[in-house]
Amino acid sequence: MARQKSYHHGDLRQALIGTGLDMLEEHGLEGLTLRKLAARVGVSHAAPEHHFPTLRHLMTAFAVEGFRLFAASMREAMAAAPDDPAEQLRAAARGYLAFARSRPHLFRLMFTANRLDWDDPAIGPPANAAHAVLEEISLPVARRMKLDTPEGRAAVEQLVWSQIHGHAHLMIDGKLPPEGDGGTGCEPFAAPLDLASVLLPE
């Protein structure tokens, strides 16, 4: 019989999260269980329960890491773009879609409310950091449209988010043609990037 691996207290938790995120993308949400995860990590089937009593606890930990990576993807793209409102909007959209394309199952999980424990204090900061990007790229649009009030900013944020988020779901669900289809020469992120031209014309 194979020997079970030995982990320090924090190491096992991180091993479960890291391995679980890989399994999530390999098999989808429905193909992941705590027992399968324990087997992949090489610990007893009861070991994950010390850190994640239920699958919901594990999914919430996935989302915490997901929102951190999601915000980082957008911020990295924005840091590499010119300091111009339209270019920052385009860059944030690229980062948004790049994350969704690279981790589609995690992306879906992060926005599936009934799978997560939103009362977990760990999820608030990274989720808020991701939302802060939306607020930042939407503010110049609200000002351009003379909607710089709490209600107006919220409406603009909803408009920007709906367009990019909807495009992300269409992309990962295979409803949009892949890059290079049809010989159009269009980039795969053409639709959301055009939003900047509409909302922040030169």
C-alpha positions as a Markdown table, in Angstrom:
| # | Residue | x | y | z |
|---|---|---|---|---|
| 1 | Met | 0.0 | 0.0 | 0.0 |
| 2 | Ala | 1.3 | 3.4 | -0.9 |
| 3 | Arg | 2.3 | 5.6 | 2.0 |
| 4 | Gln | 0.2 | 8.7 | 2.5 |
| 5 | Lys | 2.1 | 12.0 | 2.1 |
| 6 | Ser | 2.8 | 14.1 | 5.2 |
| 7 | Tyr | 1.9 | 17.8 | 5.2 |
| 8 | His | 2.4 | 20.6 | 7.6 |
| 9 | His | -0.9 | 22.3 | 8.6 |
| 10 | Gly | -0.8 | 25.1 | 6.1 |
| 11 | Asp | 0.8 | 23.0 | 3.3 |
| 12 | Leu | -2.1 | 20.6 | 3.0 |
| 13 | Arg | -4.6 | 23.4 | 2.7 |
| 14 | Gln | -2.6 | 25.0 | -0.1 |
| 15 | Ala | -2.0 | 21.6 | -1.8 |
| 16 | Leu | -5.8 | 21.0 | -1.8 |
| 17 | Ile | -6.5 | 24.4 | -3.3 |
| 18 | Gly | -3.8 | 24.2 | -5.9 |
| 19 | Thr | -4.6 | 20.6 | -6.9 |
| 20 | Gly | -8.3 | 21.3 | -6.8 |
| 21 | Leu | -8.0 | 24.2 | -9.1 |
| 22 | Asp | -6.2 | 22.0 | -11.6 |
| 23 | Met | -8.9 | 19.3 | -11.3 |
| 24 | Leu | -11.6 | 21.9 | -11.7 |
| 25 | Glu | -10.3 | 22.9 | -15.1 |
| 26 | Glu | -9.7 | 19.2 | -16.1 |
| 27 | His | -13.1 | 17.8 | -15.1 |
| 28 | Gly | -15.4 | 20.7 | -14.4 |
| 29 | Leu | -17.3 | 21.4 | -11.2 |
| 30 | Glu | -19.5 | 18.3 | -11.4 |
| 31 | Gly | -16.4 | 16.1 | -11.7 |
| 32 | Leu | -14.8 | 17.3 | -8.5 |
| 33 | Thr | -15.3 | 15.8 | -5.0 |
| 34 | Leu | -13.4 | 16.0 | -1.8 |
| 35 | Arg | -12.7 | 12.2 | -2.0 |
| 36 | Lys | -11.3 | 12.5 | -5.5 |
| 37 | Leu | -9.2 | 15.5 | -4.5 |
| 38 | Ala | -7.8 | 13.7 | -1.5 |
| 39 | Ala | -6.8 | 10.8 | -3.7 |
| 40 | Arg | -5.1 | 13.1 | -6.2 |
| 41 | Val | -3.1 | 14.9 | -3.4 |
| 42 | Gly | -2.3 | 11.5 | -1.8 |
| 43 | Val | -3.9 | 11.8 | 1.6 |
| 44 | Ser | -6.7 | 10.0 | 3.3 |
| 45 | His | -10.2 | 10.7 | 2.2 |
| 46 | Ala | -11.0 | 12.3 | 5.5 |
| 47 | Ala | -7.9 | 14.6 | 5.5 |
| 48 | Pro | -9.5 | 17.5 | 3.5 |
| 49 | Glu | -12.3 | 17.8 | 6.1 |
| 50 | His | -9.9 | 19.4 | 8.5 |
| 51 | His | -9.6 | 22.4 | 6.2 |
| 52 | Phe | -12.8 | 22.1 | 4.1 |
| 53 | Pro | -15.7 | 20.5 | 6.0 |
| 54 | Thr | -17.9 | 20.6 | 2.8 |
| 55 | Leu | -17.4 | 21.0 | -0.9 |
| 56 | Arg | -18.9 | 24.5 | -0.5 |
| 57 | His | -16.0 | 25.5 | 1.8 |
| 58 | Leu | -13.6 | 24.3 | -0.9 |
| 59 | Met | -15.4 | 26.1 | -3.7 |
| 60 | Thr | -15.3 | 29.3 | -1.7 |
| 61 | Ala | -11.5 | 28.9 | -1.2 |
| 62 | Phe | -11.2 | 28.5 | -5.0 |
| 63 | Ala | -13.2 | 31.7 | -5.6 |
| 64 | Val | -10.9 | 33.6 | -3.1 |
| 65 | Glu | -7.9 | 32.6 | -5.2 |
| 66 | Gly | -9.8 | 33.1 | -8.4 |
| 67 | Phe | -10.7 | 36.7 | -7.6 |
| 68 | Arg | -7.1 | 37.4 | -6.7 |
| 69 | Leu | -5.9 | 36.1 | -10.0 |
| 70 | Phe | -8.7 | 37.8 | -11.9 |
| 71 | Ala | -7.9 | 41.2 | -10.5 |
| 72 | Ala | -4.2 | 40.6 | -11.1 |
| 73 | Ser | -4.9 | 39.7 | -14.8 |
| 74 | Met | -6.7 | 43.0 | -15.3 |
| 75 | Arg | -4.2 | 45.1 | -13.4 |
| 76 | Glu | -1.2 | 43.6 | -15.3 |
| 77 | Ala | -2.9 | 44.3 | -18.6 |
| 78 | Met | -3.7 | 47.9 | -17.5 |
| 79 | Ala | -0.1 | 48.5 | -16.3 |
| 80 | Ala | 1.2 | 47.6 | -19.7 |
| 81 | Ala | -1.2 | 50.0 | -21.5 |
| 82 | Pro | -1.0 | 53.7 | -22.0 |
| 83 | Asp | -2.4 | 55.9 | -19.2 |
| 84 | Asp | -5.5 | 56.9 | -21.2 |
| 85 | Pro | -9.1 | 56.1 | -20.2 |
| 86 | Ala | -10.0 | 54.3 | -23.4 |
| 87 | Glu | -6.8 | 52.3 | -23.5 |
| 88 | Gln | -7.2 | 51.4 | -19.8 |
| 89 | Leu | -10.8 | 50.2 | -20.6 |
| 90 | Arg | -9.5 | 48.1 | -23.5 |
| 91 | Ala | -6.7 | 46.7 | -21.4 |
| 92 | Ala | -9.0 | 45.7 | -18.5 |
| 93 | Ala | -11.2 | 44.0 | -21.0 |
| 94 | Arg | -8.2 | 42.0 | -22.3 |
| 95 | Gly | -7.2 | 41.0 | -18.8 |
| 96 | Tyr | -10.8 | 40.1 | -18.0 |
| 97 | Leu | -11.2 | 37.9 | -21.1 |
| 98 | Ala | -7.7 | 36.4 | -20.8 |
| 99 | Phe | -8.6 | 35.1 | -17.3 |
| 100 | Ala | -11.9 | 33.7 | -18.4 |
| 101 | Arg | -10.3 | 31.9 | -21.4 |
| 102 | Ser | -7.5 | 30.4 | -19.3 |
| 103 | Arg | -9.7 | 29.3 | -16.4 |
| 104 | Pro | -13.3 | 28.9 | -17.7 |
| 105 | His | -14.6 | 26.6 | -14.9 |
| 106 | Leu | -13.2 | 28.8 | -12.2 |
| 107 | Phe | -14.6 | 31.9 | -13.9 |
| 108 | Arg | -18.0 | 30.3 | -14.0 |
| 109 | Leu | -17.8 | 29.3 | -10.3 |
| 110 | Met | -16.8 | 32.7 | -9.2 |
| 111 | Phe | -20.0 | 34.2 | -10.5 |
| 112 | Thr | -22.3 | 31.3 | -9.3 |
| 113 | Ala | -23.8 | 32.7 | -6.1 |
| 114 | Asn | -25.4 | 29.5 | -4.7 |
| 115 | Arg | -22.1 | 27.6 | -4.9 |
| 116 | Leu | -20.2 | 29.9 | -2.6 |
| 117 | Asp | -20.3 | 31.2 | 1.0 |
| 118 | Trp | -20.4 | 34.9 | 0.5 |
| 119 | Asp | -20.4 | 35.4 | 4.3 |
| 120 | Asp | -16.9 | 34.0 | 4.5 |
| 121 | Pro | -14.7 | 37.0 | 5.4 |
| 122 | Ala | -11.9 | 35.8 | 3.1 |
| 123 | Ile | -13.8 | 36.3 | -0.1 |
| 124 | Gly | -14.7 | 40.0 | 0.4 |
| 125 | Pro | -11.2 | 41.7 | -0.1 |
| 126 | Pro | -10.3 | 39.9 | -3.4 |
| 127 | Ala | -13.8 | 40.3 | -4.8 |
| 128 | Asn | -13.8 | 44.0 | -3.9 |
| 129 | Ala | -10.4 | 44.4 | -5.5 |
| 130 | Ala | -11.7 | 43.0 | -8.8 |
| 131 | His | -14.8 | 45.2 | -8.6 |
| 132 | Ala | -12.5 | 48.2 | -8.0 |
| 133 | Val | -11.1 | 47.7 | -11.5 |
| 134 | Leu | -14.7 | 48.0 | -12.9 |
| 135 | Glu | -15.2 | 51.2 | -10.9 |
| 136 | Glu | -12.0 | 52.6 | -12.1 |
| 137 | Ile | -12.5 | 52.0 | -15.8 |
| 138 | Ser | -16.1 | 53.1 | -15.7 |
| 139 | Leu | -15.6 | 56.4 | -14.0 |
| 140 | Pro | -14.3 | 58.3 | -17.1 |
| 141 | Val | -17.3 | 57.0 | -19.0 |
| 142 | Ala | -19.7 | 58.3 | -16.4 |
| 143 | Arg | -18.0 | 61.6 | -16.5 |
| 144 | Arg | -18.0 | 61.8 | -20.3 |
| 145 | Met | -21.7 | 60.9 | -20.3 |
| 146 | Lys | -22.4 | 63.5 | -17.5 |
| 147 | Leu | -23.6 | 60.7 | -15.2 |
| 148 | Asp | -21.1 | 61.3 | -12.4 |
| 149 | Thr | -23.5 | 60.6 | -9.5 |
| 150 | Pro | -23.8 | 57.4 | -7.4 |
| 151 | Glu | -26.7 | 56.2 | -9.5 |
| 152 | Gly | -25.1 | 57.2 | -12.8 |
| 153 | Arg | -21.8 | 55.5 | -12.0 |
| 154 | Ala | -23.6 | 52.4 | -11.0 |
| 155 | Ala | -25.6 | 52.3 | -14.2 |
| 156 | Val | -22.4 | 52.8 | -16.3 |
| 157 | Glu | -20.6 | 50.1 | -14.3 |
| 158 | Gln | -23.5 | 47.7 | -15.1 |
| 159 | Leu | -23.3 | 48.6 | -18.8 |
| 160 | Val | -19.6 | 48.0 | -19.0 |
| 161 | Trp | -19.6 | 44.9 | -16.9 |
| 162 | Ser | -22.6 | 43.4 | -18.8 |
| 163 | Gln | -20.9 | 43.8 | -22.1 |
| 164 | Ile | -17.5 | 42.4 | -21.2 |
| 165 | His | -18.9 | 39.7 | -18.9 |
| 166 | Gly | -21.4 | 38.6 | -21.5 |
| 167 | His | -18.7 | 38.4 | -24.1 |
| 168 | Ala | -16.6 | 36.3 | -21.8 |
| 169 | His | -19.4 | 33.8 | -21.4 |
| 170 | Leu | -20.1 | 33.6 | -25.1 |
| 171 | Met | -16.4 | 33.1 | -25.7 |
| 172 | Ile | -15.9 | 30.2 | -23.2 |
| 173 | Asp | -19.2 | 28.6 | -24.2 |
| 174 | Gly | -18.0 | 28.4 | -27.8 |
| 175 | Lys | -20.7 | 30.8 | -29.1 |
| 176 | Leu | -18.1 | 33.1 | -30.7 |
| 177 | Pro | -15.8 | 32.2 | -33.6 |
| 178 | Pro | -12.3 | 31.3 | -32.4 |
| 179 | Glu | -9.4 | 33.6 | -33.3 |
| 180 | Gly | -8.8 | 33.8 | -37.0 |
| 181 | Asp | -12.1 | 32.3 | -38.1 |
| 182 | Gly | -13.6 | 33.5 | -41.3 |
| 183 | Gly | -10.4 | 35.1 | -42.5 |
| 184 | Thr | -11.5 | 38.4 | -41.1 |
| 185 | Gly | -8.2 | 39.1 | -39.3 |
| 186 | Cys | -10.1 | 40.3 | -36.3 |
| 187 | Glu | -8.7 | 39.9 | -32.9 |
| 188 | Pro | -10.6 | 37.6 | -30.5 |
| 189 | Phe | -11.4 | 40.5 | -28.2 |
| 190 | Ala | -12.6 | 42.9 | -30.9 |
| 191 | Ala | -16.2 | 43.2 | -29.6 |
| 192 | Pro | -15.5 | 44.4 | -26.0 |
| 193 | Leu | -12.6 | 46.5 | -27.1 |
| 194 | Asp | -14.9 | 48.5 | -29.4 |
| 195 | Leu | -16.8 | 49.4 | -26.3 |
| 196 | Ala | -14.1 | 52.0 | -25.5 |
| 197 | Ser | -14.6 | 53.6 | -28.9 |
| 198 | Val | -18.3 | 53.9 | -28.3 |
| 199 | Leu | -18.2 | 55.2 | -24.7 |
| 200 | Leu | -14.9 | 57.1 | -24.9 |
| 201 | Pro | -14.7 | 58.5 | -28.4 |
| 202 | Glu | -11.7 | 60.6 | -29.3 |
